[in-house]
Amino acid sequence: MKPITPERLYEILSAQRLRYASSLLELERKLFENEAFANDGESCFALVTQYPHGPGAFFTDYDPGFIKQLLRRCPRLNLSFDLPPGAQLEIGRIRGLKPCAVSTESFACDGDAPAAPIDPHIRLLAAEEFDLVRPIVRCEDDIKFAEKIFVWAEGGQIVGYLCCSPSFADVWDVNHIFTLPEHRGKGIGTALAYAYLKTMREQGLVPYYSGVTNPASAAAARKAGFQLCGTRYAFTYKRPKFKW
């Protein structure tokens, strides 16, 4: 495959996020107490919205001063920071801001489509076949929000699947990947990730694999041909009882 640097992947995905998030600002204003906060510049983009678990802010790069501006207006806030490989999160010490236990890694591929064929055990389901996954599905949302489902079948039984859907203009993301416990360790997850990567690149799309939290999934992504393009750090904020 044509090599591409992780920094370039991060630039591509950040640009996609900016265009996508900017188009949602009017909607976000309605969701978050009729307001949305945004600083769209060279150093920072932030979008604040109301999630079911509380208000949240997503950052592509960041500006510590802008973060403090947000926290002055929000007594409670969930914050997520996406940073390119090797970058350190430096926001200083802010009272009331606590890191969540787990950071997540994101992978992507923007090179040429790989030449190796997809394993014959794998096939892409048609939309009317999505219910075939239901006997082993981990979460109903896997099917509800999927636009493509790749499955691995043995002896007429589906033992693993990968669900994906478009996130941005030309970027797709993995919603969930799962293999039955008794079939793990055979490389099925890696093969499904490779099928997803190859299919997306052949269609001129950027395959994204976000939200990776464990070493096994990260290893599978790399073996399939993905490159690390960013790490997400999550924090919760609760305003302490003191004056700014």
C-alpha positions in Angstrom: 0.0 0.0 0.0 1.1 3.6 -0.5 2.6 4.8 2.8 1.0 7.7 4.6 2.1 9.4 7.8 -0.1 9.3 10.9 0.2 13.1 10.9 -1.4 13.3 7.5 -4.2 10.9 8.5 -4.9 13.1 11.5 -5.1 16.2 9.3 -7.6 14.4 7.0 -9.8 13.3 9.8 -9.6 16.6 11.6 -10.7 18.5 8.5 -13.6 16.1 8.0 -14.7 16.6 11.6 -14.6 20.4 11.3 -16.8 20.4 8.2 -19.2 17.9 9.8 -19.4 19.6 13.1 -19.8 23.1 11.6 -22.8 22.0 9.7 -24.4 20.9 13.0 -24.0 24.1 15.0 -27.5 25.3 14.5 -28.8 22.0 15.8 -26.4 22.0 18.7 -27.6 25.5 19.8 -31.1 24.1 20.2 -29.8 21.1 22.2 -27.5 22.9 24.6 -29.7 25.5 26.3 -30.1 27.3 23.0 -26.4 27.8 22.8 -23.3 26.2 21.3 -19.8 27.3 21.9 -17.3 27.1 19.0 -13.8 28.4 18.3 -12.9 27.4 14.8 -9.4 28.5 14.2 -5.9 27.2 13.6 -5.4 26.0 17.2 -8.8 24.8 18.4 -12.2 23.6 17.5 -14.7 22.8 20.1 -18.3 21.8 19.9 -20.5 21.7 23.0 -23.7 19.7 22.9 -26.2 18.1 25.2 -25.9 14.3 25.5 -28.2 12.0 27.4 -25.5 11.7 30.2 -25.0 15.5 30.3 -23.4 18.3 28.3 -20.2 17.4 26.5 -17.4 19.1 24.6 -15.4 17.6 21.7 -12.1 19.1 20.9 -9.9 18.7 17.8 -6.7 20.3 19.1 -7.4 22.7 21.9 -6.6 26.0 23.5 -6.3 26.0 27.4 -7.7 29.5 27.6 -10.8 28.5 25.6 -11.3 25.5 27.8 -11.4 27.7 30.9 -13.8 30.0 29.1 -16.1 27.0 28.6 -15.8 25.9 32.2 -16.8 29.3 33.5 -20.1 28.9 31.7 -20.7 25.2 32.4 -21.0 23.9 35.9 -20.8 20.3 34.7 -19.1 19.1 31.5 -17.8 16.0 29.8 -14.7 16.8 27.7 -13.0 14.8 25.0 -9.7 15.7 23.4 -8.4 14.1 20.1 -4.7 14.5 19.7 -2.3 13.2 16.9 0.2 10.5 17.6 3.0 11.5 20.0 1.2 14.7 21.1 0.9 15.4 24.8 -2.2 16.8 26.4 -1.1 19.9 28.3 -4.1 21.9 29.7 -2.6 22.7 33.1 -4.2 22.0 36.5 -7.9 22.9 36.6 -9.8 22.3 39.8 -12.8 20.0 39.3 -11.4 18.5 36.1 -10.8 14.7 36.4 -9.5 12.3 33.8 -11.6 9.2 32.9 -10.0 5.9 33.5 -9.4 4.9 29.9 -8.1 6.7 26.8 -9.0 5.4 23.4 -7.0 5.1 20.2 -8.2 5.8 16.7 -6.8 4.1 13.5 -7.3 4.9 9.8 -6.0 4.1 6.3 -5.8 6.5 3.4 -3.3 4.6 1.2 -3.9 2.5 -1.9 -6.3 -0.4 -1.6 -4.4 -3.6 -0.5 -3.9 -6.3 -3.1 -4.4 -9.4 -0.9 -7.9 -10.9 -1.3 -10.5 -11.0 1.4 -10.8 -14.3 3.3 -13.5 -16.5 1.6 -15.1 -17.0 5.0 -16.1 -13.3 5.0 -19.0 -11.8 3.1 -20.8 -8.4 3.1 -24.5 -8.8 4.1 -27.2 -7.2 2.1 -29.5 -4.8 4.1 -32.3 -7.4 4.2 -29.9 -10.0 5.7 -28.9 -7.9 8.8 -31.2 -10.0 11.0 -28.8 -13.0 10.4 -26.4 -11.4 12.9 -29.1 -11.0 15.6 -28.5 -14.4 17.3 -24.9 -13.2 18.3 -25.3 -9.5 18.3 -23.9 -7.8 21.5 -26.1 -4.7 21.3 -29.2 -3.9 19.2 -27.7 -0.6 18.2 -25.0 -2.6 16.2 -27.7 -3.5 13.7 -29.9 -0.4 14.1 -27.1 2.1 13.1 -25.1 -0.1 10.8 -25.1 0.6 7.0 -22.7 -2.3 6.2 -22.1 -5.6 8.1 -19.2 -7.9 7.3 -19.6 -11.4 8.7 -17.3 -14.5 9.2 -19.2 -17.7 8.7 -18.1 -21.3 9.5 -20.3 -24.3 8.8 -23.2 -22.1 7.9 -23.0 -20.3 11.3 -22.0 -16.6 11.7 -19.3 -16.5 14.4 -18.1 -12.9 14.0 -19.1 -9.6 12.5 -18.0 -6.0 12.0 -20.6 -3.2 11.7 -19.7 0.1 10.2 -21.4 3.3 9.0 -20.4 6.7 7.6 -19.2 9.3 10.2 -18.2 12.2 7.9 -18.4 13.1 4.2 -16.0 10.3 2.9 -15.0 8.7 6.2 -16.6 5.5 7.6 -16.1 4.2 11.1 -16.4 0.8 12.9 -19.4 0.7 15.1 -18.6 -2.7 16.6 -16.5 -5.7 16.0 -17.2 -9.0 17.7 -16.2 -12.7 17.6 -17.8 -15.5 19.6 -15.5 -16.4 22.6 -14.9 -20.0 21.4 -13.6 -18.7 18.0 -11.2 -16.1 19.3 -7.5 -16.3 18.7 -8.0 -17.4 15.1 -7.4 -14.0 13.5 -11.1 -13.5 12.7 -11.2 -9.9 14.0 -8.1 -9.0 12.0 -9.6 -10.6 8.9 -12.9 -8.7 9.3 -11.0 -5.4 9.8 -9.0 -6.1 6.7 -12.2 -6.8 4.7 -13.6 -3.5 5.9 -10.4 -1.6 5.1 -10.0 -3.1 1.6 -13.7 -2.5 0.7 -13.6 1.1 1.8 -10.4 2.0 0.0 -11.6 0.3 -3.3 -14.6 2.7 -3.1 -12.3 5.7 -2.5 -13.4 6.1 1.1 -11.3 6.5 4.3 -11.8 3.6 6.7 -11.6 4.8 10.3 -11.4 2.5 13.4 -12.1 4.6 16.5 -12.7 3.9 20.1 -10.1 1.2 20.5 -9.4 0.6 24.2 -7.6 -2.7 24.5 -4.3 -4.0 23.2 -5.8 -6.9 21.3 -8.1 -4.7 19.2 -5.2 -2.3 18.6 -3.0 -5.2 17.4 -5.7 -6.4 15.1 -6.1 -2.9 13.6 -2.4 -2.7 12.9 -2.2 -6.2 11.4 -5.1 -5.3 9.1 -3.2 -2.4 7.7 -4.5 0.5 9.8 -2.2 3.2 11.2 -2.6 5.0 14.5 -3.9 8.5 13.8 -4.9 9.8 17.2 -5.7 9.3 20.8 -8.8 10.5 22.6 -8.6 11.6 26.3 -11.8 12.0 28.2 -12.4 14.1 31.3 -15.3 15.0 33.5 -15.7 18.5 35.1 -17.7 19.5 38.1 -17.4 23.1 39.1 -15.8 23.4 42.6 -17.2 25.7 45.2 -15.0 28.6 44.8 -15.0 31.9 42.8 -12.9 32.3 39.6 
